[in-house]
Amino acid sequence: MNMLLAIIILWLGCLSAFLGSGQQQLLATKLSKKYSLTVFTALLAASWLLFGTVYSGITAALLVLSLVMVMWLTIIFVHGHLSIRLLPFTLYGCLISAVLVQLGGL
């Protein structure tokens, strides 16, 4: 359960960092960069702590780093090729992340 919660929290953190970008088109106006990066940092730390209950601290940190890179690339590529609204985009990202955990990808 910690793994599922950690990856969903991490997905939401990556999405919040993206919503502070000027290139995003999911919201009419972008979020404040200070707010979005603060939320991203807090959710990243929470995810690292949750992954730390399963893995050692360094392994959890490397896992979070690699997942952030994958999630940012996924957000950018999907956002560039699909015109989708914020709620379905968020829900699909959470669902794909949850399936990854349940299939044993982590």
ZABAGU-999675 format. One line per 10 residues: number of its first residue (from 1); their letters; for each residue x, y, z of C-alpha. Coordinates in steps of 0.2 Angstrom, whole numbers. Last residue first. Layout:
NUM) A) X/Y/Z | ...
This chain:
106) LGGLQVLVAS) 44/-7/-44 | 37/-14/-60 | 27/-27/-50 | 11/-27/-60 | 3/-18/-45 | 16/-4/-45 | 15/-1/-64 | -4/-2/-63 | -4/12/-50 | 7/23/-61
96) ILCGYLTFPL) -5/20/-76 | -20/24/-65 | -12/40/-58 | -7/46/-75 | -25/42/-82 | -33/51/-67 | -22/67/-69 | -25/68/-88 | -43/65/-86 | -44/79/-73
86) LRISLHGHVF) -33/91/-83 | -41/91/-100 | -34/82/-115 | -27/87/-131 | -15/73/-135 | 2/74/-143 | 12/87/-133 | 4/83/-117 | 8/65/-119 | 26/68/-123
76) IITLWMVMVL) 28/81/-109 | 19/72/-95 | 28/55/-100 | 45/64/-100 | 41/72/-83 | 35/55/-76 | 51/45/-82 | 63/58/-75 | 53/59/-58 | 53/40/-58
66) SLVLLAATIG) 72/39/-59 | 74/52/-45 | 62/43/-34 | 70/26/-37 | 87/34/-33 | 81/41/-17 | 73/25/-12 | 89/16/-15 | 98/28/-5 | 86/27/10
56) SYVTGFLLWS) 84/8/10 | 69/1/2 | 51/-3/8 | 48/11/21 | 60/22/12 | 48/22/-3 | 35/31/9 | 49/44/14 | 54/47/-4 | 36/50/-8
46) AALLATFVTL) 34/62/6 | 50/71/0 | 44/72/-18 | 27/78/-12 | 35/92/-2 | 46/97/-17 | 33/97/-30 | 21/107/-19 | 35/120/-16 | 39/120/-35
36) SYKKSLKTAL) 21/123/-39 | 19/137/-26 | 35/146/-31 | 31/144/-50 | 14/151/-47 | 1/141/-57 | -1/143/-75 | -17/152/-82 | -30/143/-92 | -25/126/-85
26) LQQQGSGLFA) -20/111/-95 | -11/121/-108 | 7/119/-101 | 21/129/-109 | 23/142/-96 | 27/129/-83 | 19/130/-66 | 7/116/-71 | 22/105/-74 | 29/106/-56
16) SLCGLWLIII) 11/101/-50 | 11/86/-62 | 27/80/-55 | 20/81/-37 | 4/72/-42 | 14/58/-50 | 25/57/-34 | 10/56/-23 | 3/42/-34 | 19/33/-33
6) ALLMNM) 21/34/-14 | 3/29/-11 | 5/13/-22 | 21/9/-14 | 15/12/4 | 0/0/0
